[in-house]
Amino acid sequence: MEYFEVERPYGDARCSDDGCPCGYPGAVIPRGGGYVYISQDLVDFRRDARSLRDAQKKIERMQQQTGSILILGPGVAVPILMCEQGARQRGLDLKIAAADAKHWWETGMVPLRPTPLAK
């Protein structure tokens, strides 16, 4: 399995799924918990930018090419960390999404593959 680096918060986090019914500012996700959603678009974006530094450089190159500031929200350059309610709403395989979140909390790395959907 290949991985890419994602920054982690120092303490607990909040659900960052804008479409989640938990609403703003998002349900509290205790450190080590939650579910990670990795889209195919994110995999495509990070395929050649595995480290945080490489991702930042890629964003800077894109800004120079377009001549404008890019604001990349959750799910574009980093995965979406979400609560169970959001993961169920997206139809994610909860076991895999939770294992990916746990691995990310422990290592700062997430798999370079889309999150599988529930069967």
N, C-alpha and C positions, 0 to 999 in steps of 0.2 A: 504494500500500500504506500502511495506517495502522500506527502503532507505539505501544508503551507502554514506559515506563521501568522498568528493573530494576537494582537495585544489583549491582555487580561486586566480587569479592574483589580484593585487591591482588596476590596471587600466584597460585599454582596453586589448583585447587579439588578437590573430591571428588565422586564420583558421588552424587547426592542422590535416586536412585530407590530407595525402600524395598523394591520388589519385585525389584530387580536381583540376579542370582546372585553379583555381586562381593562382596556382604556388607557388613557394618559394619566399619570406618567408611566404606567405599566406595572404589573405585579412584581413584587420583590422576589428575586431568585437568589436563594442562599448560595454562598460560595460553594462550588462543587456540584451544583444541581442544574436543573433546567434541561432544555432540549435545543440542539443546534440544527438550523436549517441551512443547507448548502445548495444553492440553485446551480443549474447548468451554466447560466450566464456568469456566475461567480467563478466557477471552475475555469471557464474560458478566459476570464480576466486574469486570474491568478496563475494560470499554467506557466507563464514566463515571468512571474513575479512572486516567487515563493517566500521570500523574506519580507519583513516589514519595510526594510530599506528599499528593496527592489520595487515593492508596490508603490511607495512614495515617489520614487524616481519615475515610474510609469505614469503616475497621475500628473507629475510635473511636465513630462514630455507631452502628454495629451493636452494640458493647458497651454503649452507653448504652441502646439499645432493649431489649436482652435482660437487662440488669442483671448480666451476668457477663463474665468475661475470656474473650476468644476467642484460641485458639492455632491459627493457620493454618499448616499444614505445607506442604512443597513441593508445588506443583501447584495450590494453591488461590488464592493471591494473587500468586504468582510462578511462573514456569515451572520445570520440572525439568531440571537439567543432568545428563547421564548419560554413561556410557561406551558404547562400541560394543556391548558385550554386552547392556546394558539396552535400547538403541535397537533392536537386532535382536529382542529378546524382545517388545517392544511392537509390532513390525511397522512401524516408522516408515520413511518415505522417507529413507534415510541421507544422500543428497546434500542435500536441503532442510534436514533437521535439523542437519547439520554447517554449512551455510551460515548458518542462523539463529544458531547458537552463535558462529560467527566474527564475524558482524555485532554480536552482543551484546557480545562481548569488546571490539570496537573502538569501539562507540558507546554502549553501555548501553541500547540499545533492541532490542525484539523485536517481530515482526509481530503485529498484532491479528487473528489467524486461527489456527484449530487446525493443528497439524502434520499434514501429509498422511501417509497410510499408504502403504507400498510397494504397487506394482501387482502 
